[in-house]
């Protein structure tokens, strides 16, 4: 083996790792909605959690990414530790899919059928289709499919290049001696753990082992302990991600580590016992791509079958290793670990934006009720609620900006932009609700009072604003385009009501039934209520944006009138419902 073989091996390894990364990221983007659906099924049911972890890992081709995501879920209190254990065990089985895909490069035979199965026969076609999809088709989903095909082609090309380059090692005495050394099971486990910890991917390290098996120097006696060690090495990513996390999140990372350590110890004991008692001849034979895939799968399935029923014991063990803190911990509502899987992070943002909307609605209703009976407790509740909406805006805004900077699908990018736009509207509704409270406090402090006619008109306007909040918030939460179209007619009625109430107040001033002092409070109230209606209209516009994949708010609001065939009738109905007569 000369310097050129070494350079070829390095190039093949680089292409292999790059292709695996590209394919994994593209699969993740393409399967965004499917990931949300799968993760929505995480329940206390042990088997469902196991199957979900297995399916997610098979989709994104990385048990490390799944485990990091689970640590983030636990840190955000989206998963309990018991649920996380089941998902982590499923991830260990799901990661074996990659080894089976890579085993295709080891297929040998002279028949046409066998030749067609070899990656070198069909990956050029996949690469051609992939580059056409990526370069000449604008649809983002098809671009992702193109990147998946390109990533797979590069992955398999790198695997083939790497395997061809290392074949010269079969004649190198030092290489043969090295793998004879790894027939010592303990050294084999350590080697597998170190290699996987360095590249932080058990799938990639299994692929490298499969490539090295092309030399014929890698026996099953050396390969099996290395495979066991790879399961331990892959825990490094999750352990690093748990730094600075809550106790339960750290426990989730420790579960991954302890599960693999216990599984490896049991596997090692069984391996040593079988080797000593039976000395199977197969252990001395050269490992193949397919054989390594089988060993990898069988080992992970056996470990899971053995330890899945013992999930409660694992939970107790890690609770001993990571005891409870004396002081209660603050739970992170948005965990940066979720950014490793952008579709999941985006779904979490949508959920929290819904919570922000609920908070803003409660602030409005509390502030409106202040005109009935204003108490210090009610005033404090409004101010606390308004502070919460500010907190939501800061937290979600910065998180969504980070999320938007990642490689995400066009649909996810559009949704992130819509959420960013909606955040400001929800926060401003909280601000205007606080202004309503301050108007009520000013009336109380100065001993002012509105006339009975003014009170009657104000209640009608408040009811209209309360309905537009409910309409727009429900449309936003459910992505309901039909309900979003109902917002604009009501917003127009609210604008008309504001003008009528302003004119009526001027008439009452002229008649002497209202004072100039209350006029200032009245004007502030009308402005706050009318602007809340405007922000609700903007929120409905966000729903229209998503439906049309268009970020032009003014165009969205125009289409809410043009496309709504019932606009005139709905306006008429709302005008009658909120008539001042």
ABEGO torsion letter per residue (X at the ends): XBAAAAAAAAAAAAAAAAAAAAAAAAAAAAAAAAAAAAAAABBABAAAAAAAAAAAAAAAGBAAAAAAAAAAAAAAGABBAAAAAAAAAAAAAAAAAAAAAAAAAABBEABAAAAAABAAAAAAAAAAAAAAAAAABABAAAAAAAAAAAAAAAAAAAAAAAAAAAAAAAABAAAAAAAAAAABAAAAAAAAAAAAAAAGBAAAAAAAAAAAAAAGABBAAAAAAAAAAAAAAAAAAAAAAABGBBAAAAAAAAAAAAAAAAAAAAAAAAAAAAAAAAGBAAAABBBBAAAAAAAAAAAAAAAAAAAAAAAAAAAAAAAAABBBBABBBBBBABBAAAAABAAAAAAAAAAAAAAAAAAAAAAAAAAAAAAABBBAAAAAAAAAAAAAAAAAAAAAAAAAAAAAABBBBAAAAAAAAAAAAAAAAAAAAAAAAAAAAAAAAAAAAAGBBBBAAAAAAAAAAAAAAAAAAAAAAAAAAAGBAAAAAAAAAAAAAAAAAAAAAAAAAAAAAAAGABBAAAAAAAAAAAAAAAAAAAAAAAAAAAAAAAAAGBABAAAAAAAAAAABAAAAAAAAAAAAAABAX
